[in-house]
Amino acid sequence: MDTWKFYGITHSEHVVCNPTSEQKLGQLVDLMQLPTDAHVVDIASGKGEFLICLAEAYGVRGVGIDLSPFFVAEADRRLGERLPEAGISFAQMDGAEFEPDNQHSFTVASCLGASWIFGGHEGTLDALVNMVAPGGWVIAGEPYWLREPPEEYLLATGLTSDAFGSHIENVEAGERRGLDLVHTLVSNKDDWDRYEGLQWYASSQYARAHRDDPDLPELLELVAKDKSAYLRWGRETVGWAIYVFRYGSA
Ligand SMILES: C[S@@+](CC[C@H](N)C(=O)[O-])C[C@H]1O[C@@H](n2cnc3c(N)ncnc32)[C@H](O)[C@@H]1O
């Protein structure tokens, strides 16, 4: 089935489409204390929650980039509902093709939960560093291994053991690029269970309301596979954090 349709359905109940709770995302927004002339780029912006919250809190300008037509439409809808006059917009395009008008021009460059766009965490940090001005913020949301991933888990998910680093390796990847780690938002089991559980719930709701959808068997099979891998191994194996870095001095 169409990938974007799959994620659109499984994430229909989410506001934040990663294992960070809305409360923790709010803490990050509060922490940042951005000036009103701040300029933000959020790669893989999902439903636009991070960008919209920053615009609500500080009146920032910005752009969100996402490849999913479902998520871009939803981000536009939310923006229109909450902040129609804001100087932010969402564009449907591949994040890897996003070229800022000028390098090192944004106050904040973020990518929460889509580091594959740049070939992994290190490539994502390189891309974000190129976008952000000195003194600015580089914010990366990334999984990390809580333990050596069991072979069965790797087989079930198709992941490889080098897909992620450990928590400290994710931090050190930023430090090697001259970034200063100023904060982390680490998800706990509640956050993870909510993130995963909302996908099961959304799929179940969808199945009840769309019994004739020819994609339904495949959708339910994929969700069941992910659910089993999470419950058997993932819950004890994969962590998630938002790494909050500053790039040099202003
Ligand atoms: C885990 S979600 C995170 C969304 C958002 N950052 C959030 O935390 O709510 C991953 C996002 O990456 C987007 N995505 C996947 N591949 C992409 C690409 N090549 N370019 C831009 N966005 C992409 C998906 O549509 C989805 O919105």
PDBQT file of the ligand as one rigid body, heavy atoms in Angstrom, charges set to zero:
ROOT
HETATM    1  C1  LIG A 301       8.643   9.972  12.594  1.00  0.00    +0.000 C 
HETATM    2  S1  LIG A 301       7.810  11.176  11.613  1.00  0.00    +0.000 S 
HETATM    3  C2  LIG A 301       8.295  12.675  12.453  1.00  0.00    +0.000 C 
HETATM    4  C3  LIG A 301       7.455  13.871  12.101  1.00  0.00    +0.000 C 
HETATM    5  C4  LIG A 301       7.704  15.131  12.899  1.00  0.00    +0.000 C 
HETATM    6  N1  LIG A 301       9.109  15.522  12.869  1.00  0.00    +0.000 N 
HETATM    7  C5  LIG A 301       7.265  14.930  14.331  1.00  0.00    +0.000 C 
HETATM    8  O1  LIG A 301       8.149  14.636  15.135  1.00  0.00    +0.000 OA
HETATM    9  O2  LIG A 301       6.081  15.041  14.618  1.00  0.00    +0.000 OA
HETATM   10  C6  LIG A 301       8.798  11.174  10.164  1.00  0.00    +0.000 C 
HETATM   11  C7  LIG A 301       8.394  12.210   9.149  1.00  0.00    +0.000 C 
HETATM   12  O3  LIG A 301       9.319  12.182   8.073  1.00  0.00    +0.000 OA
HETATM   13  C8  LIG A 301       8.618  12.442   6.880  1.00  0.00    +0.000 C 
HETATM   14  N2  LIG A 301       9.498  12.029   5.776  1.00  0.00    +0.000 N 
HETATM   15  C9  LIG A 301       9.849  10.766   5.433  1.00  0.00    +0.000 A 
HETATM   16  N3  LIG A 301      10.743  10.783   4.422  1.00  0.00    +0.000 NA
HETATM   17  C10 LIG A 301      10.957  12.088   4.128  1.00  0.00    +0.000 A 
HETATM   18  C11 LIG A 301      11.780  12.776   3.194  1.00  0.00    +0.000 A 
HETATM   19  N4  LIG A 301      12.574  12.103   2.328  1.00  0.00    +0.000 N 
HETATM   20  N5  LIG A 301      11.764  14.120   3.172  1.00  0.00    +0.000 NA
HETATM   21  C12 LIG A 301      10.965  14.828   4.028  1.00  0.00    +0.000 A 
HETATM   22  N6  LIG A 301      10.169  14.230   4.937  1.00  0.00    +0.000 NA
HETATM   23  C13 LIG A 301      10.168  12.890   5.000  1.00  0.00    +0.000 A 
HETATM   24  C14 LIG A 301       7.332  11.680   7.053  1.00  0.00    +0.000 C 
HETATM   25  O4  LIG A 301       6.322  12.108   6.189  1.00  0.00    +0.000 OA
HETATM   26  C15 LIG A 301       7.013  11.995   8.520  1.00  0.00    +0.000 C 
HETATM   27  O5  LIG A 301       6.280  13.188   8.639  1.00  0.00    +0.000 OA
ENDROOT
TORSDOF 0
